[in-house]
Amino acid sequence: MGFMVNTQNEGGSGNHSWACLRNLVRRKQFDSSNGKTETHHHQQLAKALTFPHLIAIGVYILVGTVAREHSGPALAFSFLIAGISAGLSAFCYAELSSRFPSAGSAYHYSYICIGEGVAWLIGWALILEYTIGGATVARGISPNLAMIFGGEDCLPIILARHQIPGLDIVVDPCAAVLVFIVTGLLCLGVKESTFAQGIVTTANVFVMLFVIVVGSYLCFKTGWVGYELPTGYFPYGVDGMLTGSATVFFAYIGFDSVASMAEEVKNPQRDLPLGIGLSLMLCCLLYMMVSVVIVGLVPYYAMDPDTPISSAFASHGIQWAAYLITLGAVMALCSVLMGSILPQPRILMAMARDGLLPSFFSNVNQRTQVPINGTITTGVCVAILAFFMDVSQLAGMVSVGTLVAFTMVAISVLIVRYVPPDEVPLPSSLQENSSSHVGTSSSSKQPLLCKADSSIVNKEKAQGGWVLNKENRRKLAGWNIIFTCIGNFLLSYAASSFLLPGLLRYSLCGVGGLFLLVGLIVLSCIDQDDARHSFGHSGGFICPFVPLLPIVCILINMYLLVNLGAATWARVSVWLFIGVLVYIFYGRKNSSLVNAVYVSTAHVQEIGGTSGHSLA
């Protein structure tokens, strides 16, 4: 029948190193955790969410400012540029989340499109991101809560911060208590927790609308004093505005939480793109309008960097508004804390389903249909970290996981469009039956990504005078995706490395720009693969302007990654090294793909149909 089958078992020690390398690029089936053939292995999450719930998850109302240090009166432009940049990633997320609606977000997409090694590192980095992010937010709630009670010394002694004698450690019981409360709420059920988060988010939105309306009235009354400055609209130049954009970029990452909830959405093809798009648009509009108003109320150099909005209203004699805004900040931080803890148990569950982490994390409570073990473990770790450690100096590590995930999601879109996997692992329920149809003795030593059937690849198409069959077009597309990634990295590194000699820097820029331009032109000129229409679930959102949009997205994310600083990368490298050890000694050996049988995607349905017929 011409089926191509491949297993991960190799005979002989000479092939051991090749087999280990090949493990890093083995890819799972797109519905391996969701499909009908696998439901007896995994308890499913509740299908309880619609797009209003997703908007509540995705909207993060954060009160902060970069106007004093970077943007000046151009703060609104910083938010606009950051929103556009996040929007590029959101388009990529929207397509993949509707194609592959299962828990795990970027980890899940990378495992399907790129391979196990990259997926593991992304999942491991996202664990760090959500843990540190949650602890950072929790530590920031108690000072704002103290302001509502009248000052830092007015909190009850059991909740107030205390310094441990003899140690340079300030413990924060309030942060730990809040984390445990949020964790308990998340354990009740996803619909209940998102309903509560929706209430808090709605209150946040009303507070922001209050700031916009009342602040605009004060601005018109006082003549928008913040904009009538001799330094002009860009006191720190365009570079300052762009630096401000990089700083506020992470206010828009709520759609990653939306994508992680894909398995619990009733209609993922419709609701996931709507939830991602509307939450991002709502965030961008609110941030921009608030920025315009606050900069108009107070000159940028006179802003309080810790409480910019409430202090701006207090300076105009409206003390009661300052209390209302502080209460809104507390609710906003509680919403962000919930959004930080919510996705991590789903990522742990997805990794455990794939065998890369212990099955303990894949358990779903039968009553609440929540990954209870992962939720409690996440809550305990975040609470301990928030109680003992001021993690503000580690906050930059949060950015690494986010940007790496965004980059890999954009690369995955290019792979889905141009070189979708032509082999997928058979579900375990079909592997035994498929052996009766396929001879494995001669094919078991073929590489994982072997060539497609010659009867399929001989179709020729004319492209601007070139004649490419399917196999050559896929090779050309694959190499040019690699070229664009290399070009993006070289261009980002050279543009950010001011300490490099001028000649070397400009040479790297030229080489990187050439790689990027050639890859973009070639990908734009050749056809996308026909298999993209049947790879994953069809009928969902389709990312526009491919390949331009994903390539620009990769360039922006790599530029921000390069600019995170050596200290941040040193800390992250330690965590990633630990992750590599965990994968080598546990994940690689326990992966669900260890003994997987791979067949051509063109024959998966035929094997499934034959299996169903024989079993009947």
Beta strands, then each sheet from edge to edge (+ up, - down):
strand 1: 162-163
strand 2: 170-171
strand 3: 423-425
strand 4: 460-463
strand 5: 466-469
strand 6: 598-600
sheet 1: 1+ 2-
sheet 2: 3+ 6-
sheet 3: 4+ 5-
end
